């Protein structure tokens, strides 16, 4: 089994918590849609290491990786996606591979899910993400 590990990167801004979303530039089917940034772990690679590597490559940020979100997504027979909470230790996110980046609160996130602006596979995390964004 191979894994895609996505990062739910949070920041505190003026007493509210925001989540980082990244806009895909490929493939055609999902280009323009927004996702939790991340990517495939190499064979045998620790998943937290994989997420740190991917976010450094894609966004030029160094992150601390925390616990996992509850839901896992089966992308294909041999490919499962999971997500981990993360926060930035160093750097400011830049869209190296993505079309754009944005920080959202719970209302923005839920609106984007309703209007089909999220990558479909990531929709499963919206309730948990929104709950944490509201709680903090
Ligand atoms: N993927 C996804 N949601 C994410 C990250 C990735 O659905 N937040 C999917 C898209 C691809 C696969 O995982 O099928 C590998 O992603 P990438 O092309 O970014 O390496």
Backbone and ligand atoms as CSV (ligand in chain L), in Angstrom:
chain,resi,resn,atom,element,x,y,z
A,1,UNK,N,N,0.840,-1.210,0.000
A,1,UNK,CA,C,0.000,0.000,0.000
A,1,UNK,C,C,0.868,1.250,0.000
A,2,UNK,N,N,0.526,2.198,-0.887
A,2,UNK,CA,C,1.193,3.504,-0.894
A,2,UNK,C,C,0.262,4.510,-0.221
A,3,UNK,N,N,0.866,5.573,0.297
A,3,UNK,CA,C,0.088,6.591,1.001
A,3,UNK,C,C,0.315,7.982,0.414
A,4,UNK,N,N,-0.783,8.728,0.334
A,4,UNK,CA,C,-0.700,10.173,0.112
A,4,UNK,C,C,-0.964,10.806,1.465
A,5,UNK,N,N,-0.072,11.681,1.881
A,5,UNK,CA,C,-0.268,12.353,3.162
A,5,UNK,C,C,-0.464,13.843,2.908
A,6,UNK,N,N,-1.590,14.350,3.417
A,6,UNK,CA,C,-1.954,15.751,3.232
A,6,UNK,C,C,-1.798,16.477,4.567
A,7,UNK,N,N,-1.527,17.761,4.491
A,7,UNK,CA,C,-1.327,18.557,5.710
A,7,UNK,C,C,-2.481,19.507,5.952
A,8,UNK,N,N,-3.066,19.429,7.172
A,8,UNK,CA,C,-4.035,20.433,7.608
A,8,UNK,C,C,-3.227,21.462,8.392
A,9,UNK,N,N,-2.704,22.448,7.653
A,9,UNK,CA,C,-1.801,23.443,8.238
A,9,UNK,C,C,-2.633,24.575,8.828
A,10,UNK,N,N,-2.467,24.812,10.120
A,10,UNK,CA,C,-3.244,25.843,10.818
A,10,UNK,C,C,-2.355,27.018,11.197
A,11,UNK,N,N,-2.969,28.209,11.251
A,11,UNK,CA,C,-2.288,29.377,11.832
A,11,UNK,C,C,-3.282,30.156,12.677
A,12,UNK,N,N,-2.753,30.915,13.622
A,12,UNK,CA,C,-3.576,31.798,14.449
A,12,UNK,C,C,-3.457,33.199,13.882
A,13,UNK,N,N,-4.600,33.841,13.700
A,13,UNK,CA,C,-4.623,35.189,13.129
A,13,UNK,C,C,-5.669,36.015,13.874
A,14,UNK,N,N,-5.212,36.976,14.682
A,14,UNK,CA,C,-6.163,37.860,15.370
A,14,UNK,C,C,-7.209,37.104,16.162
A,15,UNK,N,N,-6.764,36.096,16.889
A,15,UNK,CA,C,-7.676,35.355,17.753
A,15,UNK,C,C,-8.500,34.294,17.037
A,16,UNK,N,N,-8.328,34.158,15.721
A,16,UNK,CA,C,-9.041,33.082,15.034
A,16,UNK,C,C,-8.032,32.125,14.393
A,17,UNK,N,N,-8.515,30.904,14.144
A,17,UNK,CA,C,-7.662,29.888,13.532
A,17,UNK,C,C,-8.022,29.778,12.060
A,18,UNK,N,N,-6.990,29.690,11.223
A,18,UNK,CA,C,-7.199,29.554,9.779
A,18,UNK,C,C,-6.456,28.335,9.253
A,19,UNK,N,N,-6.991,27.802,8.149
A,19,UNK,CA,C,-6.459,26.607,7.492
A,19,UNK,C,C,-5.896,26.993,6.127
A,20,UNK,N,N,-4.761,26.405,5.780
A,20,UNK,CA,C,-4.137,26.684,4.486
A,20,UNK,C,C,-4.708,25.754,3.407
A,21,UNK,N,N,-5.231,26.352,2.341
A,21,UNK,CA,C,-5.673,25.589,1.168
A,21,UNK,C,C,-4.805,25.956,-0.028
A,22,UNK,N,N,-4.572,24.971,-0.880
A,22,UNK,CA,C,-3.736,25.160,-2.064
A,22,UNK,C,C,-4.544,24.761,-3.293
A,23,UNK,N,N,-4.403,25.563,-4.347
A,23,UNK,CA,C,-5.191,25.354,-5.564
A,23,UNK,C,C,-4.387,24.534,-6.565
A,24,UNK,N,N,-4.942,23.398,-6.953
A,24,UNK,CA,C,-4.204,22.486,-7.842
A,24,UNK,C,C,-4.046,23.075,-9.246
A,25,UNK,N,N,-2.916,22.772,-9.852
A,25,UNK,CA,C,-2.672,23.221,-11.230
A,25,UNK,C,C,-2.753,22.047,-12.214
A,26,UNK,N,N,-2.834,20.803,-11.697
A,26,UNK,CA,C,-2.916,19.603,-12.538
A,26,UNK,C,C,-3.544,18.487,-11.714
A,27,UNK,N,N,-3.973,17.366,-12.254
A,27,UNK,CA,C,-4.308,17.205,-13.674
A,27,UNK,C,C,-5.574,17.978,-14.024
A,28,UNK,N,N,-5.903,17.985,-15.295
A,28,UNK,CA,C,-7.040,18.743,-15.815
A,28,UNK,C,C,-8.319,18.576,-14.971
A,29,UNK,N,N,-8.598,17.311,-14.555
A,29,UNK,CA,C,-9.859,17.011,-13.853
A,29,UNK,C,C,-10.009,17.808,-12.552
A,30,UNK,N,N,-8.922,18.130,-11.905
A,30,UNK,CA,C,-9.000,18.841,-10.615
A,30,UNK,C,C,-8.258,20.181,-10.637
A,31,UNK,N,N,-7.721,20.574,-11.774
A,31,UNK,CA,C,-7.017,21.861,-11.861
A,31,UNK,C,C,-7.985,22.979,-11.511
A,32,UNK,N,N,-7.565,23.882,-10.647
A,32,UNK,CA,C,-8.423,24.982,-10.202
A,32,UNK,C,C,-9.140,24.692,-8.898
A,33,UNK,N,N,-9.189,23.423,-8.494
A,33,UNK,CA,C,-9.836,23.073,-7.225
A,33,UNK,C,C,-8.812,23.165,-6.078
A,34,UNK,N,N,-9.348,23.288,-4.862
A,34,UNK,CA,C,-8.514,23.540,-3.678
A,34,UNK,C,C,-8.367,22.273,-2.846
A,35,UNK,N,N,-7.173,22.099,-2.281
A,35,UNK,CA,C,-6.859,20.874,-1.526
A,35,UNK,C,C,-6.033,21.201,-0.293
A,36,UNK,N,N,-5.936,20.195,0.574
A,36,UNK,CA,C,-4.906,20.221,1.609
A,36,UNK,C,C,-3.612,19.798,0.918
A,37,UNK,N,N,-2.562,20.614,0.994
A,37,UNK,CA,C,-1.324,20.296,0.274
A,37,UNK,C,C,-0.641,19.066,0.847
A,38,UNK,N,N,0.058,18.350,-0.004
A,38,UNK,CA,C,0.770,17.149,0.448
A,38,UNK,C,C,1.201,16.350,-0.748
A,39,UNK,N,N,1.430,15.058,-0.560
A,39,UNK,CA,C,1.831,14.234,-1.693
A,39,UNK,C,C,2.137,12.818,-1.257
A,40,UNK,N,N,2.673,12.044,-2.182
A,40,UNK,CA,C,2.912,10.618,-1.941
A,40,UNK,C,C,4.148,10.389,-1.090
A,41,UNK,N,N,4.006,9.473,-0.138
A,41,UNK,CA,C,5.176,9.013,0.614
A,41,UNK,C,C,5.963,8.034,-0.250
A,42,UNK,N,N,7.285,8.109,-0.135
A,42,UNK,CA,C,8.130,7.119,-0.814
A,42,UNK,C,C,7.951,5.783,-0.089
A,43,UNK,N,N,8.302,4.677,-0.764
A,43,UNK,CA,C,8.226,3.359,-0.111
A,43,UNK,C,C,9.049,3.367,1.157
A,44,UNK,N,N,8.419,2.993,2.279
A,44,UNK,CA,C,9.144,2.906,3.546
A,44,UNK,C,C,9.381,4.230,4.244
A,45,UNK,N,N,8.989,5.329,3.616
A,45,UNK,CA,C,9.208,6.648,4.226
A,45,UNK,C,C,8.202,6.869,5.353
A,46,UNK,N,N,8.684,7.361,6.468
A,46,UNK,CA,C,7.809,7.737,7.576
A,46,UNK,C,C,6.825,8.811,7.068
A,47,UNK,N,N,5.551,8.708,7.477
A,47,UNK,CA,C,4.536,9.599,6.904
A,47,UNK,C,C,4.722,11.057,7.326
A,48,UNK,N,N,5.160,11.270,8.551
A,48,UNK,CA,C,5.425,12.647,8.986
A,48,UNK,C,C,6.611,13.223,8.207
A,49,UNK,N,N,7.630,12.399,7.972
A,49,UNK,CA,C,8.776,12.846,7.160
A,49,UNK,C,C,8.327,13.181,5.739
A,50,UNK,N,N,7.439,12.344,5.203
A,50,UNK,CA,C,6.944,12.573,3.842
A,50,UNK,C,C,6.201,13.904,3.760
A,51,UNK,N,N,5.367,14.193,4.758
A,51,UNK,CA,C,4.619,15.445,4.746
A,51,UNK,C,C,5.574,16.639,4.870
A,52,UNK,N,N,6.549,16.531,5.763
A,52,UNK,CA,C,7.529,17.626,5.884
A,52,UNK,C,C,8.264,17.852,4.567
A,53,UNK,N,N,8.665,16.777,3.907
A,53,UNK,CA,C,9.374,16.891,2.625
A,53,UNK,C,C,8.486,17.540,1.557
A,54,UNK,N,N,7.252,17.056,1.458
A,54,UNK,CA,C,6.349,17.587,0.432
A,54,UNK,C,C,6.042,19.069,0.649
A,55,UNK,N,N,5.818,19.463,1.904
A,55,UNK,CA,C,5.458,20.866,2.152
A,55,UNK,C,C,6.663,21.784,1.973
A,56,UNK,N,N,7.858,21.267,2.219
A,56,UNK,CA,C,9.070,22.040,1.935
A,56,UNK,C,C,9.238,22.223,0.422
A,57,UNK,N,N,9.016,21.146,-0.334
A,57,UNK,CA,C,9.154,21.216,-1.794
A,57,UNK,C,C,8.068,22.085,-2.430
A,58,UNK,N,N,6.820,21.887,-1.981
A,58,UNK,CA,C,5.686,22.535,-2.658
A,58,UNK,C,C,5.425,23.948,-2.181
A,59,UNK,N,N,5.726,24.206,-0.904
A,59,UNK,CA,C,5.332,25.491,-0.314
A,59,UNK,C,C,6.498,26.251,0.317
A,60,UNK,N,N,7.652,25.612,0.383
A,60,UNK,CA,C,8.848,26.216,1.002
A,60,UNK,C,C,8.634,26.558,2.474
A,61,UNK,N,N,7.891,25.690,3.163
A,61,UNK,CA,C,7.721,25.862,4.616
A,61,UNK,C,C,8.226,24.618,5.344
A,62,UNK,N,N,8.753,24.869,6.546
A,62,UNK,CA,C,9.116,23.775,7.444
A,62,UNK,C,C,8.005,23.658,8.467
A,63,UNK,N,N,7.439,22.455,8.588
A,63,UNK,CA,C,6.298,22.278,9.499
A,63,UNK,C,C,6.599,21.264,10.593
A,64,UNK,N,N,5.854,21.451,11.675
A,64,UNK,CA,C,5.794,20.450,12.738
A,64,UNK,C,C,4.520,19.653,12.478
A,65,UNK,N,N,4.659,18.339,12.444
A,65,UNK,CA,C,3.526,17.474,12.113
A,65,UNK,C,C,2.925,16.903,13.399
A,66,UNK,N,N,1.612,17.032,13.504
A,66,UNK,CA,C,0.911,16.548,14.688
A,66,UNK,C,C,0.085,15.295,14.398
A,67,UNK,N,N,-0.993,15.163,15.136
A,67,UNK,CA,C,-1.854,13.978,15.070
A,67,UNK,C,C,-2.546,13.872,13.713
A,68,UNK,N,N,-3.145,12.704,13.494
A,68,UNK,CA,C,-3.873,12.472,12.264
A,68,UNK,C,C,-5.331,12.882,12.370
A,69,UNK,N,N,-5.914,13.308,11.260
A,69,UNK,CA,C,-7.361,13.497,11.206
A,69,UNK,C,C,-8.013,12.114,11.182
A,70,UNK,N,N,-9.286,12.065,11.530
A,70,UNK,CA,C,-9.944,10.769,11.716
A,70,UNK,C,C,-10.131,9.999,10.409
A,71,UNK,N,N,-10.504,10.703,9.350
A,71,UNK,CA,C,-10.884,10.002,8.119
A,71,UNK,C,C,-9.693,9.651,7.242
A,72,UNK,N,N,-9.791,8.483,6.603
A,72,UNK,CA,C,-8.847,8.086,5.561
A,72,UNK,C,C,-9.634,7.914,4.279
A,73,UNK,N,N,-8.987,8.161,3.157
A,73,UNK,CA,C,-9.661,8.116,1.865
A,73,UNK,C,C,-8.960,7.087,0.988
A,74,UNK,N,N,-9.723,6.133,0.466
A,74,UNK,CA,C,-9.142,5.177,-0.481
A,74,UNK,C,C,-9.202,5.811,-1.870
A,75,UNK,N,N,-8.033,6.159,-2.415
A,75,UNK,CA,C,-7.976,6.807,-3.735
A,75,UNK,C,C,-8.014,5.760,-4.841
A,76,UNK,N,N,-7.272,4.663,-4.626
A,76,UNK,CA,C,-7.236,3.526,-5.552
A,76,UNK,C,C,-6.988,2.296,-4.700
A,77,UNK,N,N,-7.031,1.114,-5.326
A,77,UNK,CA,C,-6.782,-0.134,-4.594
A,77,UNK,C,C,-5.485,-0.064,-3.791
A,78,UNK,N,N,-4.475,0.548,-4.376
A,78,UNK,CA,C,-3.121,0.533,-3.801
A,78,UNK,C,C,-2.714,1.897,-3.243
A,79,UNK,N,N,-3.667,2.820,-3.107
A,79,UNK,CA,C,-3.309,4.176,-2.685
A,79,UNK,C,C,-4.343,4.726,-1.714
A,80,UNK,N,N,-3.904,4.977,-0.490
A,80,UNK,CA,C,-4.764,5.524,0.558
A,80,UNK,C,C,-4.260,6.913,0.934
A,81,UNK,N,N,-5.194,7.825,1.194
A,81,UNK,CA,C,-4.819,9.182,1.594
A,81,UNK,C,C,-5.227,9.439,3.030
A,82,UNK,N,N,-4.345,10.069,3.762
A,82,UNK,CA,C,-4.649,10.471,5.133
A,82,UNK,C,C,-4.156,11.894,5.340
A,83,UNK,N,N,-4.556,12.495,6.444
A,83,UNK,CA,C,-4.155,13.881,6.708
A,83,UNK,C,C,-3.661,14.012,8.139
A,84,UNK,N,N,-2.701,14.869,8.329
A,84,UNK,CA,C,-2.144,15.161,9.653
A,84,UNK,C,C,-2.242,16.662,9.909
A,85,UNK,N,N,-2.489,17.032,11.151
A,85,UNK,CA,C,-2.436,18.437,11.542
A,85,UNK,C,C,-0.989,18.904,11.456
A,86,UNK,N,N,-0.791,20.161,11.120
A,86,UNK,CA,C,0.571,20.689,11.038
A,86,UNK,C,C,0.561,22.180,11.342
A,87,UNK,N,N,1.730,22.664,11.787
A,87,UNK,CA,C,1.875,24.120,11.915
A,87,UNK,C,C,3.258,24.526,11.430
A,88,UNK,N,N,3.338,25.769,10.963
A,88,UNK,CA,C,4.575,26.247,10.342
A,88,UNK,C,C,5.592,26.623,11.420
A,89,UNK,N,N,6.786,26.062,11.273
A,89,UNK,CA,C,7.897,26.444,12.147
A,89,UNK,C,C,8.746,27.527,11.498
A,90,UNK,N,N,8.951,27.411,10.179
A,90,UNK,CA,C,9.803,28.342,9.438
A,90,UNK,C,C,9.257,28.547,8.036
A,91,UNK,N,N,9.339,29.803,7.584
A,91,UNK,CA,C,8.993,30.102,6.195
A,91,UNK,C,C,7.582,30.646,6.039
A,92,UNK,N,N,7.339,31.205,4.879
A,92,UNK,CA,C,6.025,31.700,4.467
A,92,UNK,C,C,5.637,30.887,3.244
A,93,UNK,N,N,4.403,30.355,3.209
A,93,UNK,CA,C,4.035,29.510,2.073
A,93,UNK,C,C,4.079,30.247,0.740
A,94,UNK,N,N,4.698,29.608,-0.238
A,94,UNK,CA,C,4.717,30.090,-1.622
A,94,UNK,C,C,4.207,28.974,-2.509
A,95,UNK,N,N,3.432,29.334,-3.524
A,95,UNK,CA,C,2.881,28.329,-4.431
A,95,UNK,C,C,3.922,27.961,-5.484
A,96,UNK,N,N,4.755,26.965,-5.166
A,96,UNK,CA,C,5.789,26.526,-6.107
A,96,UNK,C,C,5.151,25.693,-7.219
A,97,UNK,N,N,4.244,24.788,-6.838
A,97,UNK,CA,C,3.596,23.899,-7.812
A,97,UNK,C,C,2.108,24.201,-7.966
A,98,UNK,N,N,1.551,24.900,-6.976
A,98,UNK,CA,C,0.120,25.190,-7.014
A,98,UNK,C,C,-0.147,26.484,-7.768
A,99,UNK,N,N,-1.416,26.671,-8.117
A,99,UNK,CA,C,-1.831,27.882,-8.820
A,99,UNK,C,C,-1.978,29.041,-7.830
A,100,UNK,N,N,-2.350,28.710,-6.602
A,100,UNK,CA,C,-2.512,29.754,-5.595
A,100,UNK,C,C,-2.661,29.148,-4.219
A,101,UNK,N,N,-2.648,30.014,-3.214
A,101,UNK,CA,C,-2.798,29.592,-1.820
A,101,UNK,C,C,-3.773,30.535,-1.142
A,102,UNK,N,N,-4.512,30.018,-0.157
A,102,UNK,CA,C,-5.345,30.912,0.660
A,102,UNK,C,C,-5.535,30.330,2.047
A,103,UNK,N,N,-5.717,31.234,3.005
A,103,UNK,CA,C,-6.033,30.845,4.377
A,103,UNK,C,C,-7.522,31.032,4.580
A,104,UNK,N,N,-8.193,30.029,5.113
A,104,UNK,CA,C,-9.648,30.099,5.277
A,104,UNK,C,C,-10.063,29.783,6.711
A,105,UNK,N,N,-11.209,30.336,7.070
A,105,UNK,CA,C,-11.869,29.984,8.324
A,105,UNK,C,C,-12.956,28.960,8.042
A,106,UNK,N,N,-13.707,28.571,9.069
A,106,UNK,CA,C,-14.695,27.508,8.908
A,106,UNK,C,C,-15.817,27.857,7.924
A,107,UNK,N,N,-16.264,29.102,7.916
A,107,UNK,CA,C,-17.365,29.475,7.016
A,107,UNK,C,C,-16.929,29.418,5.556
A,108,UNK,N,N,-15.733,29.954,5.284
A,108,UNK,CA,C,-15.180,29.886,3.916
A,108,UNK,C,C,-15.037,28.438,3.465
A,109,UNK,N,N,-14.505,27.624,4.372
A,109,UNK,CA,C,-14.258,26.217,4.024
A,109,UNK,C,C,-15.562,25.502,3.668
A,110,UNK,N,N,-16.576,25.706,4.501
A,110,UNK,CA,C,-17.862,25.040,4.252
A,110,UNK,C,C,-18.528,25.564,2.980
A,111,UNK,N,N,-18.397,26.850,2.728
A,111,UNK,CA,C,-18.963,27.415,1.498
A,111,UNK,C,C,-18.265,26.823,0.268
A,112,UNK,N,N,-16.941,26.699,0.345
A,112,UNK,CA,C,-16.188,26.136,-0.786
A,112,UNK,C,C,-16.570,24.672,-1.023
A,113,UNK,N,N,-16.831,23.946,0.066
A,113,UNK,CA,C,-17.250,22.553,-0.085
A,113,UNK,C,C,-18.617,22.493,-0.768
A,114,UNK,N,N,-19.528,23.376,-0.336
A,114,UNK,CA,C,-20.887,23.381,-0.915
A,114,UNK,C,C,-20.882,23.732,-2.388
A,115,UNK,N,N,-19.981,24.603,-2.776
A,115,UNK,CA,C,-19.981,25.090,-4.163
A,115,UNK,C,C,-19.033,24.290,-5.046
A,116,UNK,N,N,-18.499,23.181,-4.519
A,116,UNK,CA,C,-17.684,22.296,-5.351
A,116,UNK,C,C,-16.316,22.844,-5.707
A,117,UNK,N,N,-15.772,23.698,-4.836
A,117,UNK,CA,C,-14.444,24.276,-5.119
A,117,UNK,C,C,-13.311,23.449,-4.526
A,118,UNK,N,N,-13.653,22.418,-3.740
A,118,UNK,CA,C,-12.611,21.564,-3.157
A,118,UNK,C,C,-12.389,20.331,-4.029
A,119,UNK,N,N,-11.172,19.795,-3.974
A,119,UNK,CA,C,-10.891,18.501,-4.597
A,119,UNK,C,C,-11.837,17.491,-3.935
A,120,UNK,N,N,-12.612,16.712,-4.724
A,120,UNK,CA,C,-13.642,15.851,-4.130
A,120,UNK,C,C,-13.132,14.958,-3.000
A,121,UNK,N,N,-11.964,14.366,-3.148
A,121,UNK,CA,C,-11.457,13.445,-2.123
A,121,UNK,C,C,-11.258,14.136,-0.774
A,122,UNK,N,N,-11.043,15.441,-0.785
A,122,UNK,CA,C,-10.768,16.166,0.460
A,122,UNK,C,C,-12.039,16.573,1.210
A,123,UNK,N,N,-13.196,16.425,0.571
A,123,UNK,CA,C,-14.448,16.876,1.197
A,123,UNK,C,C,-14.741,16.138,2.501
A,124,UNK,N,N,-14.251,14.906,2.604
A,124,UNK,CA,C,-14.505,14.083,3.790
A,124,UNK,C,C,-13.980,14.742,5.068
A,125,UNK,N,N,-12.963,15.584,4.933
A,125,UNK,CA,C,-12.355,16.198,6.124
A,125,UNK,C,C,-13.051,17.480,6.574
A,126,UNK,N,N,-13.981,18.001,5.765
A,126,UNK,CA,C,-14.544,19.325,6.055
A,126,UNK,C,C,-15.203,19.410,7.435
A,127,UNK,N,N,-16.022,18.430,7.841
A,127,UNK,CA,C,-16.644,18.558,9.166
A,127,UNK,C,C,-15.615,18.648,10.304
A,128,UNK,N,N,-14.606,17.792,10.258
A,128,UNK,CA,C,-13.590,17.813,11.325
A,128,UNK,C,C,-12.762,19.105,11.277
A,129,UNK,N,N,-12.407,19.522,10.075
A,129,UNK,CA,C,-11.635,20.764,9.929
A,129,UNK,C,C,-12.442,21.954,10.451
A,130,UNK,N,N,-13.703,22.044,10.038
A,130,UNK,CA,C,-14.536,23.183,10.438
A,130,UNK,C,C,-14.740,23.195,11.953
A,131,UNK,N,N,-14.912,22.013,12.538
A,131,UNK,CA,C,-15.116,21.938,13.993
A,131,UNK,C,C,-13.882,22.443,14.729
A,132,UNK,N,N,-12.713,22.053,14.279
A,132,UNK,CA,C,-11.479,22.505,14.941
A,132,UNK,C,C,-11.258,24.000,14.704
A,133,UNK,N,N,-11.556,24.479,13.513
A,133,UNK,CA,C,-11.397,25.914,13.233
A,133,UNK,C,C,-12.341,26.745,14.113
A,134,UNK,N,N,-13.512,26.218,14.422
A,134,UNK,CA,C,-14.468,26.941,15.270
A,134,UNK,C,C,-14.105,26.859,16.747
A,135,UNK,N,N,-13.589,25.734,17.147
A,135,UNK,CA,C,-13.274,25.476,18.565
A,135,UNK,C,C,-12.135,26.316,19.081
A,136,UNK,N,N,-11.095,26.451,18.245
A,136,UNK,CA,C,-9.817,27.005,18.729
A,136,UNK,C,C,-9.932,28.495,19.042
L,1,LIG,N1,N,-4.708,14.101,-3.636
L,1,LIG,C1,C,-5.966,14.483,-3.189
L,1,LIG,N2,N,-6.084,15.418,-2.210
L,1,LIG,C2,C,-4.975,15.978,-1.683
L,1,LIG,C3,C,-3.688,15.608,-2.120
L,1,LIG,C4,C,-3.589,14.660,-3.109
L,1,LIG,O1,O,-6.971,13.959,-3.673
L,1,LIG,N3,N,-5.118,16.879,-0.708
L,1,LIG,C5,C,-4.582,13.068,-4.667
L,1,LIG,C6,C,-4.374,13.570,-6.073
L,1,LIG,C7,C,-3.572,12.471,-6.702
L,1,LIG,C8,C,-2.741,11.906,-5.569
L,1,LIG,O2,O,-3.429,12.265,-4.380
L,1,LIG,O3,O,-4.439,11.425,-7.140
L,1,LIG,C9,C,-1.296,12.370,-5.566
L,1,LIG,O4,O,-1.257,13.751,-5.421
L,1,LIG,P1,P,-0.122,14.641,-6.118
L,1,LIG,O5,O,-0.429,14.636,-7.594
L,1,LIG,O6,O,-0.301,15.994,-5.498
L,1,LIG,O7,O,1.171,13.996,-5.772
